[in-house]
């Protein structure tokens, strides 16, 4: 049996990333895959790209990674200028998805969908909408889909398929039923990732487990790093880290 840690949506949060990697190491896990969105929002895009590149065996491209390459907002330009040519080329050349077998199940990992990093399927979407994530123009439909993008960890089974959102390391959210009067959001505001355990590369059916992990980290430390680095959109970043609400309208992704 082998364990694989699946991380996603780090968004430049170096403090959360280092904390998660430490937790992964304590569990004796040496194989790490990343489902994209290494950059944008957070304090330390360069350090995050460098560490993920070093630590992760497989990395797929996220919409934020594309945004850093091509975006024209002041926020995206700040990150692009920080990252520099070599890191941007690395992000641009990332694959869109990765297929692998584990304990007899064909697993597909991507950021938002197989061919489009901006195709968004929320946790409360219909089953019909979620089934689109299993579509394949070549007729090779995965048994299990691992994705990120929405920053909300969940798992659901339907039509002999399993859909897993692996959660966000650096930018967790809680939008539905959010109550702004709740001052202590520490139960939610942690770093999330997922562990798979089974027989890697095996097409023979055997035991397979999917485990959700959440790790508390020092949010104030990340805010101080963001301030020190003159992070773009700092006020919105602090809002997200301390409330779990997105910057656009404080409701939804």
Beta strands, then each sheet from edge to edge (+ up, - down):
strand 1: 2-7
strand 2: 31-34
strand 3: 58-59
strand 4: 97-102
strand 5: 105-110
strand 6: 144-147
strand 7: 154-158
strand 8: 161-165
strand 9: 191-198
strand 10: 209-215
sheet 1: 3+ 2+ 1+ 9- 10+
sheet 2: 4+ 5- 6- 8- 7+
end
